[in-house]
Amino acid sequence: PANVKLAPDGRVKVLDFGLAKAWTGEGAGASSSADFSRSPTLAHSNTAAGLILGTAAYMSPEQARGKAVDKRADIWAFGVVLYEMLTGRRLFPGEEISDVLAAVLREDVPWQALPADTPPRLRRLLERCLERDVKQRLRDIGEARVEIARIGRGDPDTASAIGSATTPAPAAHGSPRASSRPTAPNIGCCSCARA
């Protein structure tokens, strides 16, 4: 979330869409703060399986397991941030990093926390972004940008590239904040703002 900025014109920009900070030797164990959403993001020029790099609450399951990652790890993180924007609550809370990582690996996404008026196609997009099986996850963030633009324009909800018409949306339960939440945030990032 520290990399999501609001521009003066009201557009939301993602400034760092990946594991971008240089390895400094400091990092995950350096902070004693209990707010692990702000835990350091670490990267190394030779990212490899066996290393756990990233911000705990936004790590994909494969990252949390120390497996090799690709751009789909960023798509997971995007899904977590979008979910949190819509619900106003942390998706994977925990007092310790190990608690957060355990939640990433095992806890079901509480879809009922989404506002009742969340468009079904946005729910399907979130499902694809937050798919634990990396092979089933959304493959390209540009697809998310296109889908969010369609939602923002009010395009009819037909079978789309990101979801199946036969896949039911999760059950919607009301949220007291639902009416104040935007249903189609204006999101741009370095990799898809030009798309």
N, C-alpha and C positions, 0 to 999 in steps of 0.2 A: 504493500500500500504506500510506502514512502516514495515509490517510483511513479505513482499516479498523481498527476498535477492538473489543476484547473487553469487553463489559459485565460487571459483577460477577455477574450471573446466568448467565454463560456464553454469552449470545447475541452474535453478531457483528453489528456495526452499520457501515454505510457512512455517514460523516458528511458527505461532500462528493461527491455523485454527479454531477459535471459540472465544467465550467470555471468555477470560482467565485471565484477570487481577483481582486481589482481590479487593473487595469493600473496599474503604478507607475512604469514607465519602466525598472525594473530587470528582471532576468529571465534569459532563456535563456543569454546570454553572460556573465552576471555571476559565475557560479560556475566555479572552475577544478577542481572535484572531478571525478574520473573516475567517480563513482557517479551515473550519469544517471537511475537509478530515482528519485532524490530531486531531480532537476532541477526548477526552479520551474514551477508551473502558472500560466500567464498567461491573462488574458481581458480583453476590452475590451467595453464596453457595446454596441458596434456590430460584433460579430464578422462578418467578411466573407471572401469568397473571396480568396485571395492571402496571408492571414496564417496563420502556423503557430503555434498556441497549444496548449499541453498539456504533458504529461510524456512525453518521447520514447519510452520503452520501452512506454508504454501508449496511445500515439496510434493511432487507426485509420488505415488507408491513405489515406483521403480527407483526414484532418487532416494527415498527413505530406506530402501533395501540395499543401497550402495551399488545398484546395477548401472550399466551404461544407459545414458539418456540421449534423447534427441529433442527436436522442437516440440514434440508432444508433451514434454514436461512443462514447457512454458504455457501450453494450451490448458493443462491442468491448473496451473497457477492463475491464469486468466479466469477460469471457471470459478475458482475459489473467491477471487476478488469480486467478480460479478455477483456471485451468490451473496457475499457479505454486503455489497452495495444494496441489493434488493431487500435483504432481511434486516439489515442493521445489527447483525450479530456475528460473532466469530463462528466459523464453520468447524474448526478443529481446535477447541480450547484445551488447555492443560497447564498445570503449574510448573512442570519440568519438561525439558525437551523430549525426554523419553515418553512422557504422557502424550505429548502432541504427536510424535511420530507413531505411537501405537494407535491413536485416533485416526490418523491418515490411513494407516494400513487396515484397520478393522471396523471403524464406526460407520454405520450407514448414514448417508446424507439425509438430514431431516427435511425432506421436500415439503412437508406440511408447514414449515416456517415461511415459505414464500408467500408474498401477498396474494390474496384470492384473485386479484385482477391481473396477475402475471399472465401475459399471453401464452397460450399453449406452445407456440413455436419457440418462444424464449425458454420455456421449460425443457423442450426437447434439445435445444442448443446446450443448455446447462447439463443435461443428462449426458450428452456426447462429450462435453469438455471434462466432466467429472467421472468418466468411465475408468474404473480401476484397471481394466484390461487394456493395456496400451494399444493393442492391435485393433480394438473397437473404438478407441478414442478418436475424436475429430482430428484429422491429419494436417489441416492447414488453417491458420488463424484468419486468413483472408476469407474463408467460408463463413466464419463468425461475423466478420465485418459486413459482408453482404447480407446475411440473415438479419442482423440488427438494423441495417438500413431499410430492409423490407418491412420490418416491424414498425419502424419509425414513420414510414410512409403510409402505413395502414394497408399494405398489400394483402389480398385475400390469402388465407392460410390453406395452401394446397400442399400435397406431398412435396417435400423439399429434399435437397441433397443431404441435409444434416439429420433428418429424421424420417421415420417411416409412418405412413398414414395408418398403419395397423398397430403401431405402438401407442398405447394409451398414455396420456400425460399423467403424472403423479396426482393423487387426490389433492385438491386445493382446500386449505383451511384458512379462514380469515386471519388477518393480522391487524391490530389496532392502528398500525402505521401504514396500511396498504394504500390509502387514498393519497398520502403525501409522498409516496415513492414513485420515481419515474419508471415507466415501463419500457422505454427504449433509450438507454443512455447514449450520448454521442461520444463514441470511443474511437480514438485514433492511436496508432502506434508507429514506431519507426519502420516496421516491416510492412504495414498494410495501409498507412495513411495515403500513400500514393496510388493504391489500387483503385 
